[in-house]
Amino acid sequence: MADLVPVEIIANKILLIRGQKVMLDRDLAGLYNVPTKRLVEQVKRNLKRFPDDFMFQLTWAEVKSLRSHFATLNNLEKISSKRGKHIKYPPYVFTEQGVAMLSSVLNSDRAIMVNISIMRVFSKLKQLALSHSELLRKVDSLERKYGEHDKRIAVIFQALKQLLAPPPAPPKRKMGF
């Protein structure tokens, strides 16, 4: 099952759009080894299973932003149709729950196996995000705790520099009257 689709490939296809981790319909169709048209067709036949928090269609501005994210025209095939470099309709994107729901509308063994792999990747990403946020919290705590020490150390260094500085030369006396 792990050999079916490498974890790195799945992880690279997860994008952050509208503050949510999502996958493009074309990427999912490629992983499931079905045409994008069939995947979207099955979703449209079962729209009740895909509320807005499971799936949404990108706006043209988001598509344009996504294109600039991929940078080169050759890489745009990820979000372009096979016939040309321009897409006719903005793609659909699926959240983690939407991907899970796809397994109920796509009844192939491959779709089920790939779905399990995708769910595991989403789960690992959540664990990483939690550990990352925990680490950030600890760093912030240390910064607050030891932030005052920096100021105190700077004052100590300033006092040491004054003590180590050579004494000022005595004023020269004027000769004569």
Backbone bond lengths (Angstrom), bond angles and torsions (degrees), N, CA, C in turn:
res aa  C-N    CA-C-N  psi(-1)  N-CA   C-N-CA  omega(-1)  CA-C   N-CA-C  phi
1 M - - - 1.457 - - 1.526 110.11 -
2 A 1.342 117.38 -39.41 1.462 119.69 -179.84 1.517 110.68 -65.99
3 D 1.334 117.00 -28.63 1.457 120.80 -179.88 1.526 111.95 -76.68
4 L 1.334 117.20 -15.19 1.459 120.97 -177.72 1.526 110.78 -59.10
5 V 1.314 117.24 -54.03 1.467 122.74 176.38 1.525 107.54 -141.13
6 P 1.328 117.91 120.02 1.468 119.46 179.51 1.529 112.04 -61.55
7 V 1.320 114.78 143.88 1.463 121.87 -178.25 1.527 111.12 -57.41
8 E 1.332 117.15 -37.88 1.466 120.60 -177.91 1.524 111.48 -62.89
9 I 1.329 116.49 -38.06 1.474 120.29 179.68 1.527 109.63 -64.73
10 I 1.330 116.25 -44.65 1.471 119.81 179.56 1.522 109.90 -64.32
11 A 1.326 117.13 -46.33 1.469 120.99 -177.71 1.524 111.42 -61.02
12 N 1.336 117.79 -36.22 1.467 121.13 179.58 1.518 112.78 -71.57
13 K 1.315 117.59 -17.98 1.461 120.94 -179.25 1.530 112.13 -92.34
14 I 1.312 117.21 -4.60 1.464 120.58 177.69 1.524 108.25 -87.32
15 L 1.326 115.19 123.38 1.463 122.05 -176.43 1.530 110.02 -115.38
16 L 1.310 116.42 158.33 1.456 121.49 175.49 1.527 107.92 -105.59
17 I 1.329 116.05 108.18 1.466 122.23 -179.24 1.528 107.58 -131.30
18 R 1.326 115.80 131.99 1.470 122.54 -178.08 1.527 111.43 54.79
19 G 1.314 115.78 33.97 1.458 120.39 177.68 1.518 114.29 75.43
20 Q 1.334 117.06 10.92 1.463 120.66 -179.57 1.520 109.80 -123.82
21 K 1.315 116.50 147.19 1.458 121.08 174.52 1.522 107.10 -83.07
22 V 1.332 115.21 121.23 1.460 120.90 -174.70 1.524 110.43 -136.47
23 M 1.333 114.20 167.86 1.463 121.03 174.13 1.524 108.26 -128.65
24 L 1.332 115.74 141.50 1.464 121.41 179.37 1.525 110.83 -71.96
25 D 1.332 115.12 148.79 1.460 119.87 177.87 1.529 111.59 -58.15
26 R 1.317 117.54 -38.94 1.462 121.19 -178.77 1.523 112.16 -67.20
27 D 1.331 115.95 -37.35 1.464 119.62 177.67 1.527 110.53 -67.21
28 L 1.326 116.05 -43.74 1.461 120.07 178.70 1.523 111.21 -63.25
29 A 1.332 116.08 -43.50 1.460 119.79 178.90 1.528 110.41 -59.74
30 G 1.324 116.71 -40.76 1.464 120.44 177.50 1.514 112.03 -63.09
31 L 1.329 116.85 -41.86 1.464 120.38 178.54 1.527 111.80 -66.35
32 Y 1.344 115.92 -38.38 1.467 120.49 179.76 1.525 112.13 -79.87
33 N 1.326 116.01 -9.24 1.468 121.71 -179.52 1.532 111.73 63.27
34 V 1.337 115.08 42.17 1.468 121.78 175.09 1.520 107.77 -129.80
35 P 1.331 118.00 155.30 1.471 119.10 176.01 1.542 110.76 -65.17
36 T 1.310 116.30 145.74 1.466 120.97 179.17 1.526 110.28 -57.07
37 K 1.313 115.36 -38.97 1.462 120.76 -179.57 1.533 110.56 -58.28
38 R 1.329 117.98 -40.96 1.461 120.96 -179.68 1.528 110.70 -68.40
39 L 1.331 116.52 -41.36 1.457 120.01 179.88 1.525 110.18 -61.09
40 V 1.332 116.77 -48.53 1.467 121.22 -179.79 1.529 110.19 -64.22
41 E 1.306 116.15 -37.93 1.472 121.31 178.61 1.531 110.43 -60.76
42 Q 1.320 116.93 -45.55 1.462 120.82 179.23 1.535 111.08 -64.86
43 V 1.312 116.25 -38.05 1.464 120.53 178.79 1.529 109.71 -65.06
44 K 1.319 116.85 -44.69 1.469 120.24 -178.97 1.526 111.55 -65.52
45 R 1.331 117.20 -30.72 1.464 120.31 176.49 1.526 111.70 -70.44
46 N 1.324 116.31 -21.51 1.461 121.76 -176.72 1.525 111.12 -124.43
47 L 1.313 117.52 43.56 1.467 122.03 -175.09 1.527 113.68 -58.24
48 K 1.331 117.85 -28.67 1.465 120.15 179.75 1.520 111.81 -63.23
49 R 1.318 116.71 -24.15 1.470 121.42 -179.54 1.536 112.31 -81.47
50 F 1.338 117.44 -10.33 1.459 121.16 -173.98 1.524 111.90 -124.65
51 P 1.352 116.72 78.24 1.472 118.55 175.41 1.532 110.18 -68.76
52 D 1.318 116.02 175.82 1.471 121.54 -175.47 1.527 113.98 -59.54
53 D 1.324 117.41 -28.22 1.461 118.40 179.73 1.530 112.43 -84.72
54 F 1.334 117.90 -3.04 1.466 122.84 174.95 1.522 111.52 -101.46
55 M 1.323 116.04 -32.36 1.464 120.91 -174.97 1.521 109.24 -157.58
56 F 1.327 116.52 143.49 1.461 120.60 172.84 1.515 108.67 -151.09
57 Q 1.332 114.64 160.23 1.461 120.28 179.15 1.523 108.34 -96.96
58 L 1.324 115.43 136.80 1.459 120.29 -179.88 1.521 110.90 -69.02
59 T 1.320 116.68 152.71 1.459 120.87 172.18 1.523 107.68 -84.01
60 W 1.319 116.73 165.50 1.467 119.57 179.15 1.527 110.77 -64.22
61 A 1.333 116.85 -33.68 1.471 119.78 177.93 1.532 110.08 -64.21
62 E 1.339 117.38 -39.75 1.463 120.76 178.19 1.527 111.17 -67.30
63 V 1.331 115.97 -36.92 1.469 119.99 177.40 1.527 109.48 -63.47
64 K 1.334 115.31 -43.06 1.470 119.40 179.06 1.525 110.49 -63.23
65 S 1.313 116.32 -42.26 1.464 120.87 178.09 1.529 110.53 -63.78
66 L 1.307 115.99 -38.73 1.465 121.23 178.45 1.517 110.42 -65.25
67 R 1.315 116.39 -39.88 1.470 120.54 177.64 1.520 110.54 -63.10
68 S 1.332 117.57 -42.63 1.462 119.37 179.71 1.520 110.42 -68.39
69 H 1.328 116.55 -26.07 1.463 120.82 177.25 1.526 110.57 -67.24
70 F 1.329 117.39 -38.33 1.457 120.94 179.82 1.524 111.95 -80.07
71 A 1.300 117.89 -17.59 1.468 126.35 169.14 1.524 116.29 71.70
72 T 1.299 120.95 -53.93 1.453 119.94 -174.80 1.522 110.68 -101.87
73 L 1.308 115.71 151.89 1.458 121.26 -177.73 1.519 111.45 -63.90
74 N 1.320 118.17 -36.07 1.461 120.36 179.34 1.520 111.88 -63.74
75 N 1.319 117.22 -35.29 1.452 120.34 179.45 1.517 112.53 -74.91
76 L 1.312 117.18 -12.32 1.467 120.59 -178.96 1.516 112.02 -70.20
77 E 1.309 117.28 -12.54 1.452 119.04 178.45 1.524 110.68 -59.24
78 K 1.316 116.54 -21.14 1.452 120.15 177.37 1.523 110.69 -61.62
79 I 1.323 116.64 -31.33 1.463 118.45 -178.87 1.536 111.26 -120.83
80 S 1.314 117.39 13.96 1.456 120.83 -179.79 1.515 110.20 -113.70
81 S 1.312 115.83 158.39 1.453 119.25 176.63 1.519 110.04 -74.46
82 K 1.324 116.49 164.53 1.462 120.46 -176.17 1.528 112.01 -71.70
83 R 1.314 117.39 -25.36 1.462 119.68 -175.35 1.519 112.99 -78.33
84 G 1.294 118.23 -27.72 1.458 119.38 -176.53 1.504 111.68 -155.09
85 K 1.299 115.17 -175.63 1.459 120.22 -177.99 1.526 112.46 -92.80
86 H 1.318 118.06 0.46 1.458 121.23 -178.73 1.520 109.15 -119.48
87 I 1.314 115.42 143.14 1.455 119.28 -179.95 1.517 109.95 -99.05
88 K 1.327 115.14 149.34 1.452 120.90 -177.39 1.534 111.01 -85.52
89 Y 1.334 115.97 -37.49 1.457 121.53 -179.16 1.528 109.12 -127.71
90 P 1.321 116.57 145.75 1.469 117.55 176.16 1.539 109.33 -63.99
91 P 1.314 117.31 143.82 1.465 119.15 -177.62 1.522 112.50 -72.58
92 Y 1.318 114.48 158.32 1.454 121.52 171.82 1.515 107.85 -89.61
93 V 1.325 115.45 149.71 1.457 120.29 174.00 1.525 107.70 -125.75
94 F 1.325 115.09 148.94 1.451 121.37 -175.61 1.522 109.95 -122.28
95 T 1.341 115.67 131.93 1.457 120.92 175.29 1.527 107.69 -78.63
96 E 1.310 116.38 179.89 1.466 120.48 -179.82 1.530 111.01 -56.80
97 Q 1.334 116.48 -43.00 1.461 120.02 179.92 1.531 110.82 -67.23
98 G 1.325 116.62 -35.96 1.458 120.48 178.06 1.517 111.76 -65.96
99 V 1.325 116.34 -39.34 1.465 120.03 177.63 1.528 109.42 -64.27
100 A 1.327 116.63 -41.17 1.459 120.14 177.88 1.529 110.50 -61.72
101 M 1.327 116.54 -38.91 1.466 120.58 -179.77 1.528 111.36 -69.45
102 L 1.327 116.89 -27.83 1.470 119.39 179.36 1.520 112.11 -59.64
103 S 1.322 117.22 -31.33 1.464 119.11 -179.61 1.522 111.48 -64.63
104 S 1.327 117.38 -22.80 1.466 119.48 178.54 1.525 112.54 -82.35
105 V 1.333 117.59 -19.76 1.463 119.12 179.72 1.527 112.40 -102.73
106 L 1.325 117.23 -19.23 1.469 121.39 174.36 1.519 106.72 -106.55
107 N 1.311 116.64 113.76 1.459 120.06 -170.43 1.523 114.57 -100.46
108 S 1.321 118.12 25.95 1.464 118.73 178.29 1.529 109.77 -90.41
109 D 1.324 115.66 154.87 1.465 120.32 177.86 1.526 110.38 -62.33
110 R 1.329 116.43 -38.81 1.466 120.26 -179.81 1.535 110.06 -62.30
111 A 1.330 116.82 -42.93 1.464 120.55 -179.75 1.525 110.43 -60.30
112 I 1.309 117.18 -39.87 1.463 120.81 -179.85 1.527 110.42 -67.27
113 M 1.333 116.91 -45.31 1.467 121.14 -178.89 1.539 111.07 -65.56
114 V 1.322 116.18 -43.24 1.472 119.86 179.65 1.520 109.34 -65.90
115 N 1.335 117.44 -38.91 1.461 120.93 178.67 1.523 111.48 -59.75
116 I 1.318 116.34 -41.70 1.464 120.16 178.49 1.526 109.63 -61.13
117 S 1.330 116.38 -43.44 1.472 120.45 178.38 1.522 111.17 -62.02
118 I 1.321 116.76 -43.68 1.468 120.92 -179.29 1.527 110.46 -64.17
119 M 1.319 117.34 -41.96 1.466 120.45 179.37 1.528 110.58 -62.30
120 R 1.339 116.53 -38.12 1.461 119.77 178.22 1.527 111.09 -65.46
121 V 1.323 117.21 -38.95 1.465 120.31 178.81 1.526 110.34 -65.89
122 F 1.336 117.18 -44.89 1.463 120.41 177.18 1.534 109.95 -58.24
123 S 1.313 116.88 -41.57 1.455 121.76 179.43 1.533 111.03 -62.84
124 K 1.332 116.97 -43.92 1.468 120.56 178.03 1.521 111.06 -63.42
125 L 1.337 116.78 -39.49 1.460 119.97 178.41 1.526 111.14 -63.43
126 K 1.329 117.13 -37.55 1.464 120.39 177.13 1.522 110.42 -64.25
127 Q 1.340 116.31 -43.09 1.460 120.12 179.46 1.531 110.49 -62.35
128 L 1.338 116.59 -42.07 1.459 120.04 177.94 1.520 111.19 -63.04
129 A 1.323 116.52 -42.02 1.466 120.36 179.96 1.527 110.53 -63.69
130 L 1.332 117.05 -39.94 1.462 120.20 178.99 1.524 111.16 -66.04
131 S 1.325 116.70 -43.60 1.463 118.79 179.70 1.529 110.19 -67.62
132 H 1.330 116.54 -34.83 1.461 121.17 177.74 1.529 110.38 -64.95
133 S 1.315 117.04 -44.66 1.463 119.97 -179.54 1.527 110.26 -67.54
134 E 1.332 117.89 -35.50 1.458 121.23 177.06 1.524 110.08 -64.70
135 L 1.326 116.74 -42.01 1.461 121.34 178.07 1.527 110.96 -63.74
136 L 1.329 116.85 -43.03 1.471 120.89 176.87 1.527 111.56 -59.85
137 R 1.313 115.77 -41.65 1.464 120.48 179.66 1.530 110.25 -62.26
138 K 1.336 116.61 -42.63 1.466 120.38 179.56 1.533 111.47 -66.06
139 V 1.326 116.97 -40.91 1.465 120.52 178.33 1.525 110.09 -63.07
140 D 1.319 116.99 -43.21 1.470 120.28 177.64 1.523 111.10 -60.78
141 S 1.331 116.40 -41.04 1.459 121.06 178.98 1.531 110.54 -62.93
142 L 1.324 116.99 -45.01 1.463 120.83 178.35 1.521 111.28 -63.80
143 E 1.331 115.89 -39.36 1.463 120.00 179.99 1.523 110.75 -63.54
144 R 1.323 116.61 -42.67 1.469 119.86 178.06 1.526 110.40 -65.45
145 K 1.332 115.86 -40.78 1.464 120.61 -176.40 1.525 111.54 -67.93
146 Y 1.324 116.50 -42.99 1.458 120.15 -174.39 1.524 113.93 -104.38
147 G 1.283 118.14 3.74 1.458 121.47 178.54 1.519 112.29 -62.14
148 E 1.329 116.24 -37.99 1.463 121.14 178.29 1.526 111.32 -66.95
149 H 1.322 116.71 -30.61 1.464 120.32 -179.56 1.526 111.49 -61.47
150 D 1.316 116.97 -36.07 1.467 119.96 179.14 1.527 110.84 -59.34
151 K 1.316 115.76 -43.60 1.469 119.53 -179.87 1.523 110.58 -65.52
152 R 1.313 116.20 -42.22 1.470 120.30 -179.37 1.529 110.69 -66.44
153 I 1.320 116.99 -40.93 1.466 121.21 179.05 1.527 109.81 -64.17
154 A 1.326 117.05 -39.40 1.466 120.32 178.60 1.529 110.47 -62.14
155 V 1.337 117.98 -39.69 1.463 121.97 178.24 1.524 109.55 -65.59
156 I 1.330 118.03 -40.93 1.471 122.06 178.95 1.522 110.44 -62.82
157 F 1.326 116.59 -45.22 1.469 120.07 179.08 1.527 110.90 -62.44
158 Q 1.287 116.87 -38.81 1.462 120.65 179.31 1.537 110.19 -64.02
159 A 1.332 116.90 -42.21 1.468 121.00 178.45 1.527 110.26 -65.94
160 L 1.354 117.20 -40.67 1.468 120.58 178.30 1.519 111.32 -62.70
161 K 1.313 117.10 -41.18 1.470 120.45 179.18 1.523 110.40 -62.82
162 Q 1.313 116.68 -39.06 1.465 119.94 178.69 1.526 110.67 -66.10
163 L 1.339 116.40 -39.22 1.464 119.48 -179.75 1.528 111.98 -70.66
164 L 1.348 116.79 -33.63 1.455 120.70 -177.54 1.520 113.18 -86.32
165 A 1.278 116.80 -10.74 1.469 120.02 -179.99 1.523 108.61 -68.43
166 P 1.342 117.56 143.72 1.471 119.16 178.88 1.529 109.56 -64.10
167 P 1.335 114.80 147.33 1.466 117.18 -179.09 1.520 109.74 -65.88
168 P 1.300 116.21 150.28 1.459 118.70 -179.84 1.541 109.98 -64.58
169 A 1.272 115.54 146.13 1.469 120.81 179.70 1.518 109.22 -65.89
170 P 1.365 117.39 140.30 1.463 118.80 179.64 1.530 109.65 -66.56
171 P 1.304 116.42 147.82 1.461 118.22 -179.37 1.536 110.50 -65.19
172 K 1.298 115.22 140.15 1.482 120.17 179.76 1.516 108.79 -77.99
173 R 1.312 113.49 139.36 1.460 118.67 178.40 1.507 109.05 -84.49
174 K 1.258 114.65 146.00 1.463 120.58 177.84 1.525 108.29 -75.59
175 M 1.280 114.34 139.82 1.459 118.37 176.70 1.523 109.22 -90.18
176 G 1.244 113.02 145.13 1.462 117.17 176.28 1.508 112.03 93.01
177 F 1.321 113.62 -163.57 1.456 118.39 -174.90 1.449 110.42 -88.78
